[in-house]
Amino acid sequence: MRLRTLQLKNFRNYEHAHISLDSHLSVFVGQNGQGKTNALEAMLLLAVGKSHRTNRDFDLLQFETENASIQGVVEGPTTRYDLQLKFLKTAGRQAFVNARQVKRMSEYIGHLQTVLFSPEDLQLLKGSPSVRRRFLDMEIGQGQSLYVHHLSQYVKILSQRNRLLKQSPIDITLLEVLDEQLVEHGSQILQRRFSFFERLTSYATQVYREVSNDKERLQIGYTSSIKLNESEYPLSALQINVIEDSFRNALSVTRNQDEKHGTTSVGPHRDDLFFRLNDKDAMAYASQGQQRTIALSLRLAEIDLLHELTGDYPVLLLDDVLSELDDDRQKQLVCSVSEKVQTVITTTHWDAVSSYFSNPPKLFQVHSGIITDERA
């Protein structure tokens, strides 16, 4: 899979940009605040329909403009897709695949896969549980459009249930209907998360062992707000009916508590990941270097896992991260990027890291929202 072109209109600090990317390595060079990260954010949005920096489409529009758009051409061995996202101040967001507007994001997501590694990835360990859930949702969604559908439905039903819980008196009949719908979609989310989590853990722990030269052992766990019997089987082996029964029972047990507080206290929206190094809580006790290595291991694991799920290698986006890593981690990252993986890098000084790459890149200079192709 290759992202061939990228077009931006009124996006962030770009009034207009149209570039052709290299099949292997493209490098955006410029000082901080010129728009390098904005370009990578656009590529991520083109893939997953979400930004890693904001939840508000309004933030994506250039100052004093009414609309913005991102467009890109994606090519595989036998496929070609023209993807476009429009952000309209008055009409919201519109998504297009080969010039045809799609009604649901589940129809859009999956045509392009990306893995973004940025300095903010430390939040995977330092941030709130919502950061780690968002990580799971974005990565699973790239390889499974049905996951996006179930997640979208779950969020809508959860919002309806929480509104109902705040009413007095509560319509119990309606609450029971919403509970069943929540169980249906929530259980599908959990089953897919469990499967993805098991494979991600296998890849990530192996990567960490290699980076640490077998000096440290990484453990990754999934904490569910629903009581599940894991004594005999791993989470990924649980049948859907077992998950449904457990979720249904959890909603019943916590109903009085939910009515009292006006919110739903159990479900995939309450789950979390945890990390341990040599049996110690990595979030509390690991050094910043160790935490960066854990984040790096997760991102490198994504590359192989998305290839396993989709048959295509994702586009790797490295947002000024090489300068954040020591020599060993820089080498590990670069060695993991084969010619099969299209890579896009942002940096303030290409000369400082160019020696790690064997293939010559396509260089772009970025200044004040203008991208200049150095080969032109």
N, C-alpha and C positions, 0 to 999 in steps of 0.2 A: 504494500500500500504506500502511495506517495501523494503528498499534497503538492500539486504542481504550481498553482497560482493562488495569490491572496489579493483581494481588493477590499479597500476600506473607504467608507464615505461618512464623514461627520462622526467618526468614532473616536472618542476620547480626544486626544490632541491632533488627530489626523483629519484634515479637511478632505483629502483624497490621496490614496496610495494604490498602486498596482504593481505587484512584483511577481517574478517567476523564481521559484525556489530550486535549489540544487537537489538532485536525487539522493545525495548522500549527506552533505554537510553544508549548512548555511549559517553564517555568523553575522549577527547584528552588533555593530560596534558604535559606541557613543557614550557620552558622559551621562551621569544620572539625571533623570527628569526630562529626557529628550523624547521618550516614547518607545524604548526597546521593550519594556515589559508589556506595554499596551498591545504591541504586535503579537506577542505570545499569548496574551489574554484573548485576543481575537481568534487565534487558532484553536485554543481550548474551547471557546464558545462555539465555534463552527462544528466541533466534534460532539460536545455533550450538552450544548444549550445552556450552560451555566458558567458563571465566572467564579474564579477562586478568590476574588477580591471584594465582590459586592453581591447583594441579593436584589438590588434595585436597578432596573433597566434604565431609569432616568440618569443614573451615574455614568452610563456608557455614551450618552449623547454629548457631542461637542457643545461647548458653551454657546447659548443663545441660538440653538438649532432645534428644529421640530422633529427630525427623524435621523436615523443612522442606519447603516447597513454593513454587513460583512458577507463576502462572497468568496468561494474557493472551488477549484476544480480538483477532484480526488480521482486518482487512477490506480487500478489494480491490474493483475495479469489479464483479466478478461472483463473488467468493469470500468466504467467512467461515470462519475457523478458530479453534477454542478450543484453545490450546496449554497444556500443563501438564508441569512437571517436579517429581518428588518425590524427595527425598533422605532415605533411611532409614538410620539408623545401623547397623542389623543386616542389612538386605536390599539395601543399595546404592541405585542410582538407577533410577527408572522414568520413562518418557516417554509422554505421551498426546497424541493428536490427535483432537479432537472426541469426547473421553471414551473413545476406543479406545486401549488400550496397544499400543505398537509395540515389536517385539523388537530392532530395530537402529536406531542413531542415524541411519543413512543414510535411513531412512524418515521420520524426524522433521525433520531439518535441511532448510531450503529453503522453509518456509512463511512465514518472516519473515526479511528481510535487514536488517542494521544495519551502520553504519560508526561506529566509536568513535574519537574523537580525545581523547587524554588526555596529561597531562604526561609519562607514562611512554613516550610514543612516541619520545622521544629515544633510547631503547634500541634502536630499529630501526637506529641508526647506531653507538651506543656499546656495545651489548650483544653477546652471543655469537652465533655463527651460528644456534643453536637458536631465538633470538628471531625472526630473519628467516624461518627455515623455518616457524615457527609462524604468522607473519603470512601467508605464502603459503597454508598449509593451511587456515586459518580463512576466508580470503576466497574461495578457490576453492571450498571446500566449501559455501558459502552458495548458490552458483549451480549446483553440479553434485553431485547426490547420489551419482552413481557414483564421484566422487573420494573421498568419505567412505568408501564401501565398500572401494575399493582400498587406501586409506590404513590402514584398520582391519585388513584382512587382511595388509598388508605389515608392520605393527608386530608382529602375532602371529607371523608366520613369521620375522621378524628375531630376535625373542626366542628362538624355538626353535633357530634356527641358532647363535646366540651360546652358548646352553647346550650344544649339541652340540660346539662348538669347544673347550669347556673340558674335555670328557671325554677319557679315555685308556684304550684306543684309541678313535679316532673311527670311527663307522659311516659309511664312505664312500658306501655305497649310499643311506643316508638323507640324507646331506649333498647328494648330487646331486639328490635329489627336492626338498629344500628350496631348493636353488639355482634350480631351474626355476620353482618357485612364487614365489620372490623376484623373478625376472626377469619373470614374467607381471604381477604387480601393480606392481612398481617401474617398469616401462616405461610402464604406463598412467598412473602418477603423473607421471612425467617429461614425457610427451607433453602432458598437461593443464597442467602447470606452464609448459612452454615457450610454449604458446599464450597462457595468461593473462599471463605475464611480458611478452611482446611487446606486447600491447595496453595493459597497465598502464604500461609504459615510454613508449609513445606519448602517453598522456594526461598522465602525471606530468611529463615533460620540457616539454610545452607549458604546463602550469600554472606550472612554475618560471620559464620564460621571461617569462610575464606578470607574475609577482610581482617578478622582478628587473629588469623593464624591459629585457630583452634584454642585460643587462650580464654575465650569467653563463650558462654552458652546463652543464646537468646531463647526465651519462651514468650509466646504470644497467646493470650487467652481471650475468650468471648464471654462477657458477663450479660446474661439475659435476665430481664425483669420477670420473666415467666419461669416458674419452677418446672424444670425438665429433668427426667430421669436419665442421667448420663453414666450411671454406674456400669451398665453392660455394653452400651454402644456410644460411639462418638456422636456429637450433634449432627454431623452430616449424614449419619445413617438413620436418623429418625424419620419415620413415615409421616406423610402430611396429616393423616388422621390423628396421629399421636400429638403433633404440634397443635392441631385445631382443638383437641380436647383439653390440652394443658392451657391454652390461651383462653378458651371459654371458661374454664374453671377459675383462672386467675381474675378474669373480669367479674365473675360472680363473687369471689371472696373479697375483692376490693371495692365492690359497688358502694357500700355505705361510706367508705372513706372518700371515694370519688365524688359522691353527692355532697359530702360535707365541704370539700375543698373546691368543687366545681371544675375538676380536671381529671383526665385519665392517667392513672398512675402506673399502668403496666402496658407493655407492647413493645414492638421494635423501635418506637420513638424514644424509649427509655434505656436502650441497651448501650453497651460500651465495650471497648477493647482494653486490655491491660498488657503491659510489657514487663518482663523480668530478665535481669542479667545475673546469671549464677544464683538464681533463686531470690534475688533482691529486687524490690520495686524499682524499675528503671526510671519511672517518672519522678521519683523522689530522690534516688541515690545516684543515678548515673551522671557522669560528667557531661558537659555540653558536647564534647567530641564523641562520646559514646552515643548520645542521643541523636546526633547527626548521622552516625553510622547506622543506627536503627532505621531512621527515616530513609536513608540511602538504600538500605536493604529492601525496604518495602517497595520503593519505586523501581528498583532493578527487578524485583520479583514480578512486578506488574507487567513488564515487557514480555517475559516468558509466559505468564499466565494468560494475557490477552492473546498471544499467539496461539496458545493451546485452545482457547475458547473460540476464536474466530478464524484461525488459519492464516491470519495476516499479522505482520509485525506492526505495532503502533508507531506513530511519529513521536520521537522523543524531544521534549522541549526542556532545555536547561536554562533557567533564568538566572544568570549571574551567580551560579553556584560553585563554579570551579574555584573562585577566589575564597570561598567559605570553607573549602576542604584542604586538609593537609596533603602532602605528596602521595602518601600511600592510598588515601581515599580517591584522589584525583586519578591515579593510575587504575584503580579498581573500576571506577566509573567508565573511563575511556576504554579499557579492555573489554568491558561488557557491551560496548556499542560496536557491533559488527557492521559490515557493509550492507547487511540486510535491513538495518534500521536507519530510516531517514532521521537526521538529527538537526535541530535548530538551536543555536546557542546565542545568548546575549552576553556581552562583556564590555567593560570599559577599556580594556587593554588586551587585544588579541595576541600580541607578541609574547605576553607573559605566559600564555597557556598553549600556544600553537605547537610547541615541541611535542606535546602529547598525542598529536594527531598525525597519522601518516599520509592521509589524503588531503590535497589542497582544497580549501573550502570556497564557497561563493561568498564574497564579503559584501556587506551592505553597511553604509554609513548612515547613522540616524542622528538628525539634528532638528530640533524644534518641530517635530511632527512631519519631517520630510525624509523619506528613505531614498538613498542614492545607491545604485548598483555600481560597485567599483570596477566591474568589467565593462560597463557601458562606455 
